[in-house]
Structure formats: C-alpha cells, structure tokens
C-alpha cells in the first residue's frame, strides 16, 4: 500500500512553529516511504476564517521547501482541496450515517445548550451533550423537520463500550465511550464540523497515515467511531508531543513571535529552522546534530519520537543557524544575504551593491563566524560602507592596551601609515599583513596591542569589530590609509 499523508490546517492565523514541525514530520515520513504528501485547507469554520492566512501558508511552505505533492497549488485527482468546496460531498455522506442510524438530528437551541453547559460547569461535571434528542421517535423528528425547525446532526456514540486505537508514538490507547461527547457533525448552516469533514476527506483522499499534534488525541475516538460507522479501514495514527516555550509555557498560536513568518523575517535560514525543530521531540540516536534534508529523510523514524513535550528556544535555533552560515562557501553566503536583503531590506541592498563583490566577500569572510542570523548583517557591516565616524577619544585611548593618551594613539597610527604606504609590503592575505605588523612593532620595541588597538578603532570607530589586521585586509591599502589619515587629522 502506497503511503499518503496530509497537512490539513485551518486558515485562522499565521503558521505556528509547532505546525511547521508537524508538516516536517509528515514530509519526512512520506519521502522516506516514497509516498505522497498532500495539503488540504479545512476552512469550514467560517467564524474563525482569516482571509490572508491561506496565502501566508502557501508562502511559508514554499519558503521552507516543504512543497506538497498534491494540493491547491498543484492539483491532482483528489480535489477540491478546500473543504468549503466539498459541501455536496459531506451532504452525501451525512445521509449515509443517518440511514445507518449512526447519527441523529438534534433540535436543541443554542440557548438550551448554553444553559446545559453552564449547569454542568457549576457542578464541576464534564461539559457534554445530554442526548436529549437522541431518543426522539421518527414521528417527532419528521414533525420538527416539516415545521422547518433548525437542527444539527450529531454522532451517535455507542454506550458502555471501549474505543481503542493504536498510536505509533504512544502505543495502544483505550477510551470508554461514556467519556466521548456526541459531537455535532453537521451544523445548522449546512457546513460540516471538523470531526466529520476530516474523516470523510482523509478516506476519500486515500490518507494512510495521520501525523498530528497530541492535542487531537481526545478527538480521535470520535474519528475511530466514524470510520467504524462507515465500515472504512482506519489510517494509522501518530500523535506528536507539543512544543513549549521558556518556563514550560505553551507557545500560543496568537503570539506573533512564534510564527514561522516572524523567524523568516528575522532571517533564519529555512534549512537551519527545519534541522532544529526536527530534533524537538525526535531522537536520532546519535550525537550528530546537523542534518541535511536528505539525511533527515533517511534517518527519521516515528518510533523514535518522544511522548513528552519539547522546549523550543529561539537562541538554540540561532546557534543552528550560525553553524549553517559558517559552513557556506562565501559566494553562496553572499547570494543568501542578497536574497534576504531583497525581501526585507531592499534599500540597504541597493546601497551596498555599489561596492565591489570582492570587498563584500572579504567582509563576509570575517563575519561568517560572528553572524548568527542574517538580520545582524546590517548592524555588523554599516561602518564598512559609511564614512568613518568622528574620533572618539574615550574609545581610542585604552590604558590596558598601553594606549594611555591621544599622543600614544597618534604615534601608533603614524607607524601604521608608514607600513601601509610601503608598496613593497604585500597586503594580499591576512598572514602577510600579520607578519608585516609584527615585524614593525618589534622593530620599534612596542607591544602588539599598543599599535593594533588604535588601528582597529581608527578603521572601524566601533566598540566591537573585527581585529585590526582583518580590517586592514578587508579595506585594503588605499581605504585603510584614508581612514587612518582622517583620524590623525582629527587628532
């Protein structure tokens, strides 16, 4: 049997980082088994529908390369892929359940249901439907239908039975039928509820494996009953643990800073995000942490997914991102930076594009081990492209480096100018620059920091920056002389 999985979100908000992990697990399992990964939009709850969320979902999945094999953007033979376009299908199958006596009409008003729920809550009882309409006679039902009374259709739950299913993560799960609510399957507006539509759609689309968050475990018995009522073979269920934030707090779906889009806007690499979240709840049984997508597909196993929750830490994900940045070839890294700048800071990209690529690659050579996410790029590089700032005496004077006065700094900068103006000294690579400075510093019986601290400050005028020799290599002879000379003039 060919494996078919699906991701079936409700278009109600941004894509949550926990939802992305669910998509990833579906994707990895499917590709490992040469199956089909499908995307379906469950938009029947019109009260919670957010119009832009579908477009956002498609954009996010494309941005992280988790493209469905079949769905709204690449239709096959299992559509439509929006539940709101499948209403006739649900009407057909709800009739089947009524004919089989597996469902029943409910004519209770919303006011009565509210009073029932409030009464149960006041008595600390589970909030469930009391089955008032389950035992109406056929004549009573027909009379109400003829009168045009509004109704819903509810699932008829067997009494005094045990409902059992096997979960690939949690093993065998059994829930007494008395604990299962007689769920509404069809609402008064003719739209199905999630619990009814998801079963019909999964069956008709041939879904063999359902991988979703464990918040759906309490709902699974209802789905099991529906499969049994229709006489359909059940898919395999896998419920993965939730992601929690700092202090073991739930990552709210309404918190914008845990949306996938927010992390893309902070310039996290998709491959680093996927690598990190794959390990939140899954044990690869190795000390290896950095995995390519092909390695994840090869090694991922649902049986190795933990039952317990996992902690999501943005700082930890930034560490993964830094490792990916370090491993890139410089031209590739520059192309990545350009891609992110074009999306999030086109003005800065246009500004720095007037400089040579060789100059920018030298900057990236130095920053590659310092940069954790691409949104740090601008702050870390602005001084390379801008005019040198005015002299800051408090910064360039540093007694710990034996630079006790402006006069000391001036002496060191003049020595640097002497070296840089010597055309016989090569500045083609960092090692040659290092040797040249060490030799001239020794010849003057000075300390390294005595010279290199003022040079670093003169070239960057930053509290924190690459060290002096790296800056000389990046700026080159002419630009280094120009910057140091300007500081000397200010002295």
NUFI-314362 format. One record per atom (N, C-alpha, C): y, x, z; residue in one letter. Coordinates in steps of 0.2 Angstrom, whole numbers, plus 2048, in hexadecimal, padded with zeros to 3 digits. Atoms other than C-alpha are relative to their C-alpha. Example, Ala and Ser with C-alpha at 12.3 -4.5 7.8 and 13.67 -1.06 7.14 Angstrom:
// NUFI-314362
7FA804800A;7EA83E827A;806804800A;7FA7FC7FFS;7FB844824S;8057FC803S;
END
This chain:
// NUFI-314362
7FA804800X;800800800X;806804800X;7FA7FC800X;8118077FBX;8057FE806X;7FC8017FBX;81D809809X;8077FE7FEX;7F9802801X;82D7FF809X;8047FF807X;7FB8017FAX;83B800816X;8067FD7FEX;7F9803802X;84C7F8817X;805802806X;7FA8007FBX;85D7FA820X;8037F97FEX;7FD807801X;8647E8822X;8057FF805X;7FA8017FBX;8757E982BX;8037F97FFX;7FC805800X;8807DB82FX;8078037FFX;7F97FD802X;8927DE827X;8057FE805X;7FC8037FBX;89B7DC837X;805806803X;7FB7FB7FEX;8A47ED83AX;7FE8077FDX;8027F9803X;8A3800836X;7F9801802X;8077FD7FFX;892809835X;800804806X;8007FC7FAX;88E80F846X;7FB8067FFX;8047FA800X;887820849X;7F87FF802X;8078027FEX;877818851X;7FD7FC7FAX;803803806X;87580D841X;7FE8057FBX;8017FB805X;87681D836X;7F9803802X;8077FD7FEX;867824840X;7FB7FC7FEX;805804802X;85D81583DX;7FF8007F8X;8017FF808X;86181682AX;7FC8077FFX;8037FA801X;85C82882BX;7F9800801X;8088007FFX;84B825833X;7FD7FC7FBX;803804806X;848817826X;7FF8057FAX;8007FC806X;84C823818X;7FB806801X;8057FA7FFX;84283281FX;7F97FE7FFX;806803800X;833827822X;7FE7FE7F9X;801803806X;83481F811X;7FF8067FBX;8017FA805X;836830807X;7FA804801X;8067FC7FEX;828838811X;7FA7FD7FDX;806804802X;81D82A80BX;8017FE7F8X;7FF802807X;8238297F9X;8017F97FFX;7FF808801X;8298177FCX;8077FE7FEX;7FA802802X;83880D7F9X;8047FE806X;7FB8027FBX;84880B804X;8057FB7FDX;7FC805803X;8517FB802X;8067FF805X;7FA8027FCX;8637F5808X;8017F97FEX;7FF807800X;8667E380CX;8067FE804X;7FA8027FCX;8767DB812X;7FF7F9804X;8018067FCX;8737CE820X;8067FD802X;7F9803800X;8837C481EX;8007F9802X;8008077FFX;87E7B3824X;8047FD806X;7FC8027FAX;8887B3834X;8078017FEX;7FA800803X;8987AF82CX;806800805X;7FA8007FAX;8A27AE83DX;801807801X;7FF7F97FEX;89F7C183FX;8018047FAX;7FF7FC807X;8A17C682CX;807804800X;7F97FC801X;8AE7D4829X;7FF8027F9X;8007FF807X;8B27D5817X;7FF8077FDX;8007F9803X;8B57E8815X;7FA804802X;8067FC7FDX;8A57ED81FX;7FB8017FBX;8057FF805X;89A7EB810X;8028067FBX;7FD7FA804X;8A57F7805X;7FF806805X;8007FA7FCX;8A6803814X;7F8802801X;8077FE800X;893803816X;7FD8037FAX;8027FD806X;890807804X;803807800X;7FC7FA801X;89D815805X;7FC805805X;8037FC7FBX;89581C815X;7F98037FEX;8077FE803X;88381C80EX;8008057FBX;7FF7FB806X;8898257FEX;803806803X;7FD7FA7FEX;893831808X;7FB805804X;8057FC7FDX;884837812X;7F98007FCX;8067FF805X;878836803X;7FA7FC802X;8058057FEX;86D82880BX;8007FA7FBX;7FF805805X;86C81E7FBX;7F97FC7FFX;806804800X;86080F7FBX;7FD8007F8X;803801806X;85380E7EDX;8017FA7FCX;7FF807803X;8577FC7EAX;8057FC805X;7FB8037FCX;8667F27F0X;8057FD7FCX;7FA803804X;8777EA7EBX;8028047FBX;7FD7FC805X;87C7F97E2X;7FB8037FBX;8057FE805X;86C7FD7D9X;7FA7FB801X;8048067FFX;8637EC7D8X;7F98017FCX;807800803X;8507EB7D4X;7FE7F97FFX;803807801X;8457DB7D4X;7FF7FC806X;8018037FAX;8467D77E6X;8077FC803X;7FA8037FEX;8587D07E6X;8007F8801X;7FA7FD7FEX;8647C87EAX;7FF804807X;8007FB7FAX;8687D57F8X;8057FE805X;7FC8037FBX;8757CA801X;7FD7FA802X;8038067FEX;86E7BD80CX;8047FA7FEX;7FC806802X;87C7B1808X;7FF7FE7F9X;802802807X;8757B17F6X;7F97FE800X;807802800X;8647AC7FCX;7FF7FA803X;8018067FCX;86779C804X;7FB7FB7FDX;805804803X;85C7927F8X;7F9802802X;8067FE7FEX;84E79D7FDX;7FE7FE807X;8018027F9X;85079A80FX;7FE7F8801X;801807800X;85178780CX;7F87FF7FEX;807801803X;840788803X;7FB802806X;8057FD7FBX;837792811X;8017FC807X;7FF8047F9X;83F787820X;7FC7FA7FFX;804806801X;836778818X;7F9802801X;8077FE7FFX;826781818X;7FE800808X;8028007F9X;82778482BX;8007F9803X;8008077FEX;82C77282EX;7FA7FC7FEX;806803802X;81D76C824X;7FA802804X;8057FD7FCX;81277882EX;8007FE808X;7FF8027F9X;81977183EX;801806805X;7FE7F97FCX;81F783843X;807800802X;7F98017FFX;83177D844X;8027F9801X;7FF8077FFX;83A76E849X;8087FF800X;7F9802801X;84B765847X;803800808X;7FD8007FAX;857767856X;8077FD7FFX;7F9804800X;86675A858X;804801805X;7FC7FF7FAX;86D761868X;8078037FEX;7F97FE802X;880763867X;802807803X;7FE7FA7FEX;88977386AX;8027FF808X;7FE8027F9X;89076B87AX;7FB800805X;8068017FCX;87F767881X;7FD807801X;8037F9800X;87977987DX;804804805X;7FC7FC7FCX;888780886X;7FF7FE807X;8018027FAX;885776895X;7F9802803X;8067FE7FEX;87377A896X;800808801X;7FF7F97FFX;87778D894X;803801807X;7FC7FF7FAX;88478C8A2X;7FC7FE806X;8048027FAX;8787828AEX;7FA806801X;8057FB7FFX;86A78F8ABX;803807803X;7FD7FA7FEX;87679D8AEX;802800808X;7FE8027F9X;87C7958BEX;7FA801805X;8067FF7FCX;86A7958C4X;7FC8067FFX;8027F9801X;8677A78BFX;7F97FF7FCX;806801804X;85A7A08B2X;8018037F9X;7FF7FD807X;8577A88A0X;8037FA7FCX;7FC805804X;86279F894X;7FB7FF7F9X;804802805X;856796888X;8007F97FEX;800807801X;85578687FX;7FA7FC803X;8058047FCX;84C778889X;7FB7FC7FCX;805804805X;84277187AX;8017F9800X;7FF8077FFX;84A76087CX;7FE7FD7F9X;802804807X;84875C869X;7F98027FDX;8077FE803X;837764867X;7FB7FA800X;8058057FFX;82E75586CX;8037F97FEX;7FE806803X;838748862X;7FB7FD7FCX;805803804X;82D73C859X;8028007F8X;7FE800807X;82D73C846X;8057FA7FEX;7FB805801X;83672B846X;807801803X;7F97FE7FDX;844731852X;8038067FBX;7FD7FB804X;846740847X;8037FD7F9X;7FE803806X;847736837X;8077FC801X;7FA8047FFX;85472A83FX;806804800X;7FA7FC7FFX;85F738844X;8028037F9X;7FE7FD807X;85E740832X;8037FB7FCX;7FD806804X;86272F82AX;8077FF802X;7F98027FEX;87172D835X;8058067FFX;7FB7FB802X;87873E82FX;801805806X;7FE7FC7FAX;877746840X;7FF8087FFX;8017F9801X;87A759840X;7FA803803X;8067FD7FCX;86B764844X;7FF8077FEX;8027FA801X;864775845X;7F88007FFX;807800800X;85277A842X;7FD806804X;8027FB7FBX;849784850X;7F88027FFX;8077FE800X;83978E851X;7FC7FD805X;8048037FBX;82B78685AX;7FB805802X;8047FA7FDX;824793866X;7FA7FD803X;8068027FDX;81279186BX;800800808X;8008007F9X;80F78D87DX;7FA804803X;8057FD7FCX;80679888AX;7FB8057FBX;8047FB804X;8017A687DX;804806801X;7FD7FA800X;8047B887CX;8018037F9X;7FE7FD807X;80D7C086DX;800807801X;8017F97FFX;8087D186AX;8018047F9X;7FF7FC806X;80D7DE85DX;800808802X;8007F97FFX;80B7F185BX;8068037FDX;7FA7FC802X;81A7FC85BX;7FE8077FFX;8027F9801X;81880D853X;803805805X;7FD7FB7FBX;824815860X;7FE7FE807X;8018037F9X;82080A870X;7F97FE801X;8078037FFX;80E80586DX;7FF7F9800X;801807800X;8077F4870X;8057FD805X;7FB8047FCX;8147E7876X;7FD7F9800X;8028077FFX;80F7D687DX;8057FD804X;7FB8047FDX;81B7C9882X;7FE7F8800X;8038077FFX;8167B7889X;8057FC7FCX;7FC805804X;81C7A987EX;8057FC804X;7FB8037FBX;8247A188DX;807803800X;7FA7FD800X;8317AE88CX;8048007FAX;7FD800806X;8357AB87AX;8047FA7FFX;7FC806801X;8447A0876X;7FE7FC7F9X;801804806X;842792869X;8068017FBX;7FA7FD804X;84E79B85DX;8027FB7FBX;7FD803806X;859792851X;7FE8047FAX;8017FD807X;85379683FX;8047FE7FBX;7FB802805X;85F78C835X;8057FC803X;7FA8027FDX;87078883AX;8037F97FDX;7FD807802X;87A777838X;8038017F9X;7FC7FF807X;88477F829X;7FB8027FAX;8047FE805X;874783820X;7FE8077FFX;8017F9800X;874795823X;7FA802805X;8057FF7FCX;86579D82AX;802805806X;7FF7FB7FBX;8657A783AX;7FD8077FEX;8037F9802X;8617BA83AX;7F9800801X;8078007FEX;8507B7842X;7FC7FD7FAX;804803805X;84A7AC834X;8018037F9X;7FE7FD806X;8537B4825X;7FC8077FFX;8027F9800X;84D7C682AX;7F88007FEX;808800801X;83A7C182AX;7FF7FD7F9X;800802807X;83C7B7819X;8018067FBX;7FE7FB804X;8457C5811X;7FB806800X;8047FA7FFX;83A7D3818X;7F97FF7FCX;807802804X;82A7CA811X;8018007F9X;7FF800807X;8317C6800X;8028067FDX;7FE7FA803X;8387D77FEX;7FA806801X;8067FB800X;8277DF802X;801805806X;7FF7FB7FBX;82D7E8812X;7FA801804X;8067FF7FCX;81F7F181AX;801803807X;7FF7FC7FAX;8277FB828X;8077FE802X;7F98027FDX;8367F5833X;802805805X;7FE7FB7FBX;83F80383CX;8077FE802X;7FA8037FEX;84D7FD846X;801802808X;7FF7FE7F9X;8557FF857X;7FC7FC805X;8048037FBX;84C7FA867X;8037FA803X;7FD8077FDX;8597EC86BX;7FD7FA7FDX;803805803X;84F7E285FX;7F97FE802X;8068017FDX;83F7E3869X;7FF7F9803X;8018077FEX;8427D2872X;8007FB7FBX;800805806X;8457CA861X;7F98007FCX;806800805X;8357D0859X;7FA7FB801X;8058067FFX;8297C3861X;8027FA7FCX;7FE805804X;8337B6858X;7FE8017F9X;8017FF807X;8317BF848X;7F88007FFX;807800801X;81E7C284BX;7FE7F8800X;802807800X;81C7AF84EX;8027FD7F9X;7FE802807X;8257AC83DX;7FB8027FBX;8057FE805X;8197B7834X;7FA7FC801X;8068047FFX;80B7AE83CX;8007F97FDX;7FF807802X;81279D838X;7FF8007F9X;801800807X;8137A2826X;7F98027FDX;8077FD802X;8027AA826X;8018077FCX;7FF7F9803X;80A7BB820X;7FE806804X;8017FA7FDX;8057CC823X;806803803X;7FA7FE7FDX;8107D4830X;8018087FEX;7FF7F9801X;8197E582CX;7FF804807X;8007FC7FAX;8187F3838X;807801803X;7FA8007FDX;8257F4845X;801807804X;7FE7FA7FDX;82E80484CX;8077FF803X;7F98017FDX;83C802859X;802806803X;7FE7FA7FEX;84681185CX;805800806X;7FB8017FAX;85081586CX;8078007FEX;7F8801802X;86381286DX;803807801X;7FC7FA7FFX;87082086DX;8057FE805X;7FB8017FAX;87B82187DX;8058067FFX;7FB7FB800X;88B82A87FX;800804807X;7FF7FC7FAX;89283588DX;7FF7FB806X;8018047FAX;88D82F89EX;7FB7FA7FFX;806805802X;87E825896X;8037F97FFX;7FD806801X;88A818891X;7FE7FE7F8X;802802806X;88680D882X;8068027FBX;7FB7FF805X;88F812872X;8027F97FCX;7FF807802X;89880286EX;8018007F8X;7FF801807X;8987FC85CX;8077FF7FEX;7F9802802X;8AA7F785DX;804806802X;7FC7FA7FFX;8AF809862X;8018047FAX;7FF7FD806X;8B7810853X;7FE8077FFX;8027F9800X;8B3822858X;7F98027FFX;8077FF801X;8A1820856X;7FD7FD7FAX;802802806X;8A1819845X;7FF8067FBX;8027FB805X;89A824837X;8068027FCX;7F97FE803X;8AB82382EX;804804804X;7FC7FC7FCX;8B482A83CX;7FE808801X;8027F9800X;8A983A83CX;8018037FAX;7FE7FD806X;8AB83C82AX;8078017FFX;7F97FF800X;8BD83A82CX;802806804X;7FF7FA7FCX;8BC848839X;7FD8067FCX;8027FB804X;8B485282BX;7FA803802X;8077FD7FFX;8A2854831X;7FC8007FAX;804800806X;896859824X;7FA7FB801X;8058057FFX;88A84B820X;7F9803802X;8067FD7FFX;87B857820X;7FF802808X;8007FE7F9X;88085D832X;7FF7FA804X;8018067FCX;88284B838X;7F97FD800X;807802801X;871846831X;7FB804804X;8047FC7FDX;869855838X;8007FF808X;7FF8017F8X;87085284AX;7FD7FA802X;8038067FEX;86C84084BX;7F97FF7FFX;807801801X;85B842844X;7FC802807X;8037FD7FAX;85784C855X;8017FC806X;7FE8047FAX;85E83E860X;7FA7FB801X;8058057FFX;84E836865X;7F98027FCX;8067FE804X;84283F859X;7FF808802X;8027F97FEX;83884F85FX;7FD8037FAX;8047FD806X;83485A850X;7FB805803X;8057FC7FDX;82986485CX;8008087FEX;7FF7F9802X;831875858X;807802803X;7F97FE7FDX;84087F85EX;8058007FAX;7FB800805X;84887E84DX;8047FA801X;7FC8067FFX;85787384DX;8047FF7F9X;7FD802807X;85F87583BX;7FB7FF7FBX;805803805X;85586B82EX;8047FE7FAX;7FE803806X;85986881CX;7FD7F9800X;803807801X;856856816X;7F98017FEX;8077FF803X;84685C80DX;7FB802806X;8047FF7FAX;84086381EX;7FF7FA804X;8018067FCX;844853827X;7FB7FB7FDX;804805803X;83B84981BX;7F8802801X;8067FD800X;82C85581CX;7FD7FF808X;8037FF7FAX;82B85682FX;8017F9805X;7FF8067FCX;831844835X;7FA7FC801X;8058047FFX;82583A83EX;8027FA805X;7FE8057FCX;827829846X;7FD801807X;8047FF7FAX;81A82D853X;803805805X;7FD7FB7FCX;82583B859X;8077FE802X;7FA8037FDX;83483085DX;7FF7FE807X;8008027F9X;83882E86FX;8017F9802X;7FF8077FEX;83781E879X;8077FF803X;7FA8007FCX;846823883X;8078017FCX;7F9800804X;85982287EX;8018087FFX;7FD7FA801X;862831878X;807801800X;7F97FF7FFX;87383887BX;8038037FAX;7FC7FD806X;87F83A86DX;806803803X;7FA7FC7FEX;88C84886FX;8048027FAX;7FC7FD806X;89A84B862X;800807801X;7FF7F87FFX;89C85D869X;7F98037FDX;8077FD802X;889860866X;8008007F8X;800801808X;88B859854X;8048057FDX;7FB7FB803X;89A864851X;7FC807800X;8037FA800X;88F873856X;7FB8017FAX;804800806X;88286E848X;8058017FAX;7FB800806X;89186C83CX;8028077FFX;7FD7F9801X;89787E840X;7FA8047FEX;8067FC802X;88588583DX;8007FF7F8X;801802808X;88587C82BX;8068047FDX;7FA7FC803X;897884828X;7FE807800X;8017F9800X;89189582DX;7FB8027FAX;8067FF805X;882894821X;8028007F9X;7FE801807X;88C890811X;8038067FDX;7FC7FB804X;89189B803X;8077FE800X;7F8801800X;8A489D803X;8027FB7FAX;7FE804805X;8A68957F2X;7FE7F8801X;8038077FEX;89B8867F8X;8057FD805X;7FC8027FAX;8A5885808X;8077FE7FEX;7F9801803X;8B68857FEX;7FF7F97FDX;801806804X;8AF8777F3X;8007FA805X;8018057FBX;8AA86D803X;8077FE803X;7F98007FDX;8BC87080AX;8047FC7FCX;7FC804805X;8C486A7FAX;7FE7F9800X;803807800X;8B985A7FAX;8037FC806X;7FE8037FAX;8BE85680CX;8087FF800X;7F8800801X;8D185A809X;8027FB7FBX;7FE804805X;8D18507F9X;8007F8803X;8018067FEX;8CB841803X;8057FE806X;7FC8017FAX;8D5843813X;807803801X;7FA7FC800X;8E384F810X;8028037FAX;7FF7FE807X;8E78507FEX;8078047FFX;7FA7FC801X;8F9856801X;7FF807802X;8017F97FEX;8F386680AX;7FC8037FBX;8047FD805X;8E68697FDX;8058027FAX;7FB7FE806X;8F48687EFX;804806802X;7FC7FA7FEX;8FE8747FAX;7FD8077FFX;8047FA800X;8F18817FCX;7FD8027F9X;8037FE807X;8EB8807EAX;8048047FCX;7FB7FB803X;8FA88A7E5X;7FE807801X;8027F97FEX;8F28997EDX;7F98027FCX;8067FE803X;8E48A37E5X;7F97FF804X;8068017FDX;8D289F7E8X;7FD806804X;8027FA7FDX;8CE8B17EDX;803800807X;7FD8007FAX;8DB8AF7FBX;7FD7FB805X;8038057FCX;8D489F801X;7F9802802X;8077FE7FEX;8C28A6801X;800805805X;7FF7FB7FAX;8C88B480CX;8017FD806X;7FE8047FAX;8CF8A8818X;7F97FD803X;8078047FEX;8BE89E818X;7FB805803X;8047FA7FEX;8B58AF81AX;801801808X;7FE7FF7F9X;8BE8B182BX;7FE7FA804X;8008067FDX;8BE89F830X;7F97FD801X;806803801X;8AC89B82CX;7FC800807X;8038007FAX;8A68A083DX;8047FD806X;7FC8037FBX;8B4898846X;8017F8800X;7FF808802X;8B588683EX;7FA7FC802X;8068057FFX;8AA878845X;8007FA7FCX;800805805X;8B086A83BX;8068017FBX;7FB7FF805X;8BB86982BX;8077FE802X;7FA8027FFX;8C9860833X;804806804X;7FD7FA7FDX;8CD87183CX;8038047FBX;7FE7FC805X;8D087982CX;8088017FFX;7F87FF800X;8E387582BX;803803805X;7FD7FD7FAX;8E787A83CX;7FF807800X;8027F9800X;8DE88A83AX;8038047FBX;7FE7FC806X;8E688F82AX;8077FF7FEX;7F9801802X;8F8888829X;804807800X;7FC7FA7FFX;8FF89982EX;7FF8057FAX;8027FB806X;8F68A281FX;8057FE7FAX;7FC803806X;900897813X;808800801X;7F88027FEX;91189481CX;803807801X;7FC7FA7FFX;91F8A181EX;7FE802807X;8017FD7FAX;91D8AC82DX;8057FD805X;7FC8037FBX;9248A483DX;805806803X;7FB7FB7FDX;9338AC846X;7FC804806X;8037FC7FBX;92E8BA853X;8007FD806X;8018037F9X;9288B4864X;7FF806804X;8017FA7FCX;92B8C3870X;7FB7FF805X;8058017FBX;9208BB87DX;7F98017FEX;8067FF803X;9128BB871X;7FE8077FEX;8027F9803X;9138CC869X;800805806X;8007FB7FBX;9168D587AX;7FA7FE805X;8078027FDX;9058D6883X;7FF807804X;8027FA7FCX;9048E3892X;7F9802800X;8077FF800X;8F18E1892X;7FE8047FAX;8027FD806X;8F18E8881X;8048077FFX;7FC7FB800X;8FD8F6886X;8067FF7FBX;7FA802804X;90B8ED87CX;8057FD806X;7FC8027FAX;9188ED88BX;8077FD7FEX;7F9802802X;9288EA881X;8007FF7F8X;7FF801807X;92F8E5870X;8008077FCX;8007F9803X;9328F886DX;7F98027FFX;8077FE801X;91F8FB86FX;7FD7FC7FAX;802804805X;91B8ED863X;8038037F9X;7FC7FE806X;9288F4856X;7FD8077FEX;8037FA802X;920905857X;7F97FF7FDX;806802802X;90F8FE854X;8007FD7F9X;7FF803807X;9158F4845X;8028057FBX;7FD7FB805X;91E90283DX;7FA8057FEX;8067FC802X;90D90C83EX;7FC7FC7FBX;804805804X;9048FD836X;8038017F9X;7FD800806X;9118FD828X;7FF8077FCX;8017F9803X;90F910825X;7F98007FDX;807800803X;8FC90D823X;8007FC7FAX;801805805X;8FE8FE818X;8048027F9X;7FC7FE806X;90B90680CX;7FC8067FDX;8047FA803X;8FE915809X;7FB7FD7FBX;805803806X;8F69107F8X;7FA803800X;8067FC800X;8E991D7FBX;7FB7FD804X;8058037FBX;8E1912809X;7FE7F97FDX;803807803X;8D6904802X;8007FB805X;8008067FCX;8D88F3809X;7FB7FB7FDX;804804804X;8CA8EC7FEX;7FB7FC805X;8058037FBX;8BE8E880DX;801801807X;7FE8007F9X;8BF8E5820X;7FE807803X;8027FA7FDX;8B58F5824X;8058067FEX;7FB7FB802X;8C190081AX;806800804X;7FA8017FCX;8D08F8823X;7FF802807X;8017FF7F9X;8C88FA834X;800808800X;8017F97FFX;8C490D831X;8078037FFX;7F97FD801X;8D691082AX;8047FF806X;7FC8017FAX;8DE90883AX;7FE804805X;8037FC7FAX;8D2911846X;8038077FFX;7FE7F9801X;8D692283EX;808801802X;7F97FF7FEX;8E991F83FX;8027FF807X;7FF8027F9X;8E9918850X;7FE806804X;8027FA7FDX;8DF927856X;8048067FFX;7FC7FB802X;8EA93384DX;807800804X;7FA8017FDX;8F992C857X;7FF800808X;8028007F9X;8EF92D868X;8027F9803X;7FF8077FDX;8F191A86AX;7FA7FC801X;8068047FFX;8E590C86FX;8007FB7FBX;801805805X;8DE8FF863X;8057FA801X;7FC8067FFX;8E68F086BX;807801800X;7F97FE800X;8F78F986CX;8037FF7F9X;7FE801807X;8F88F8859X;7FE7F97FDX;802806804X;8ED8EA854X;8027F9803X;7FD8067FEX;8F48DD860X;8077FE7FDX;7FA802803X;9068DE859X;7FF7FE7F9X;801802807X;8FF8DE847X;7FD7F9800X;803807801X;8F48CE84AX;8067FB801X;7FB8057FEX;9038C5852X;8058007FAX;7FB800805X;90F8CB844X;7FD7FC7FAX;803803806X;9038C5836X;7FF7F8801X;8028077FFX;8FF8B483EX;8057FC804X;7FB8037FBX;90C8B184CX;7FC7FA803X;8048057FDX;8FE8A6854X;7FD803807X;8037FE7FAX;8F78A7866X;7F98027FFX;8077FF802X;8E68A685EX;7FF8017F9X;8017FF807X;8E18AD84DX;7FA8057FFX;8047FA801X;8D58B9845X;803806802X;7FD7F97FEX;8D78CB84AX;8048037FBX;7FB7FC805X;8E38D7842X;7FD8027FAX;8037FC806X;8D78E0836X;7FE7FA7FBX;802806805X;8D08CF82FX;8067FD7FDX;7FA803803X;8E28C982DX;8038047FAX;7FD7FB805X;8E78D9823X;7FB7FF7FAX;805801806X;8D78D6818X;8027FA7FCX;7FE806803X;8DC8C4815X;8068007FCX;7FA800803X;8EE8C7811X;8018057FBX;7FF7FA805X;8EC8D7808X;806804801X;7FB7FB7FEX;8F88E5807X;8077FD7FFX;7F9802801X;9088DD800X;8027FA805X;7FE8057FBX;9088CD80BX;800802807X;8007FD7F9X;9038D781AX;807804802X;7FA7FC800X;9128E3817X;8067FB801X;7FA805800X;91E8D4814X;8007FD807X;8008037FAX;9198CB824X;802805806X;7FE7FB7FBX;91A8DA82FX;807802800X;7F97FD801X;92A8E0828X;8057FA802X;7FB8057FEX;9328CF82BX;800800808X;8008007F8X;92D8D083EX;804806802X;7FC7FA7FEX;9348E283FX;8077FF7FFX;7F9801801X;9448DC838X;8037FB805X;7FE8057FBX;9458CE845X;800804807X;8007FB7FAX;9428DC852X;807803800X;
END
